[in-house]
Amino acid sequence: MATGGQHEPRDSGPRPYIAVVLMESPGKGDGGSLGESGGSPGERGGDPLYEESVLLVYATDEADARRRAERRARSRETSYLNDRGETVSWCFKCVVDVSAALDEDLTQDADLYARHFRDYAAYERFEPLLSGEEL
């Protein structure tokens, strides 16, 4: 869970919230990316591909921020044909977290969001950028 969200708004107007949302491109057989093992991302043996996005939304409270984040993520749902003529679909899966931005002044450098974890090995397996793996 994020560390933000502990701040009380200065007024009743919208304030910045950070939302983490998850999108999914289903694997082969689920109406998503089709292809053989060794293909492009999302096509490896029919495994789904996930995209984690960090959104900035302005809302009056956490519940409003969650609704706005979901609406924004759902607006990105799409299906298209890739260069091989295969259908690639992206659909909204869930809002993972919503938290008030750690700093409210976003007109300059700012801290936006933080989360904590205990299992670095699991994080390293999860995060391909740590090992230089290409998607």
N, C-alpha and C positions, 0 to 999 in steps of 0.2 A: 504494500500500500504506500502511497505517496506521503511525503512529509508535509506538504502544503495543506491549505484548507483550514488552517487554524486561525486565520486572520478574520476579524470582523470587518465588514464593509464600512467605509467612512460615511457613505450616504446610501440611499436606497436605489441609486442608479446602477446600471450594469458595471461589472468589474471583470477583469480577465481571469479566465479559467483555462486550465490545460486538460485536455481529454486524450486518452490513449484508446484508439479504436483498432479493431482487428477485422481485416477483410480476408476472404478466402477465395482461391481459385481451385475448384474441386479437381480431383485427379480423373484419370481415364475411367469411363463408365458412369460418371456422375454428371455428365452433361458439360463438363469443363474442358480443360486442356487435354488433348489427345496426342499420343505419340509413343514412340518406343523408348526404352531405357537408353540413356545417353543423349537424349534430345535436349532441348532448351529448358530453362527453368519452368517448373510446373508440369513438365512432361516426363520426369524421371520415373519410369515404371508406374505411372499413374498416381503417384503421390500428390496430395494437394500442396499448393503453395500458399503461404500466408503472408500478408503484409500488415505490419504494425505501423500505424500512423499516429503522429502527435499533432493534435489540433489546438488552435487557439480560438476560443469562443468567448464572447462577452455575454454575461448573463447576470441576473439579479440574485441567484442562489445556485447551490449545487444541483438541485433537481432540474432547474431550468437549463443549466449547462449540459447536463446529461441528455436532455431532450434535444437540445440544439446540436450536440455532437452526433447523436444518432441520426438526426434528420440530414445533417451534412454528409455523413458516411453513406447513408442510403442513396443519396443523390449521385454518388460515384459508382453505384452498381452498373455493370455494363456487360455486354457480350460482343465479341468481334471475331473476325477471321484473321488468323495470323498469316505469315508469309507462306505457310504450307497448306493453307486452306482449311485449317482446323479451327474449330470454335473454342475460343478462350472466354471464360466467364469469370467475373469478379462479383462477389456478393458480400454484403455486410454480415458479419458473424456476431460481434458483440462490442459493447463499450467496456473496456477493461478497467479503466480508472478515470475519475474526474477529481480535480483538485484545484483550489484557488492558486493562481500563479504566485510563486514565492515572492516576487517583486511586482508591484503594481505599475510602476513607471516603465512602460515599454518603449519609451522614446530614446532610451540609451541602453548600453549593455545591461543585461539583467539575468538573474537566475529565474528559470521558469518552473522547473519540475525536478523532483528527486524521488528515488525509490530505493529501498534496501533489500538485500538478499543475503543468504548465508552460504549457498553452495556455488562457489566460483567455478568448479569443474562443470557443473550443469549449465551455468551461464556461458562458459567457454564453448561447450557443445552446441548450445542454442544460437550463439552469436557468431555467424560465419566471418564477420569482419575481423574478429580477434585473431583468427588463424590465417587470414588472407584468402579464404575460400571465395570463389566467385559464385554468384547466384546463377 
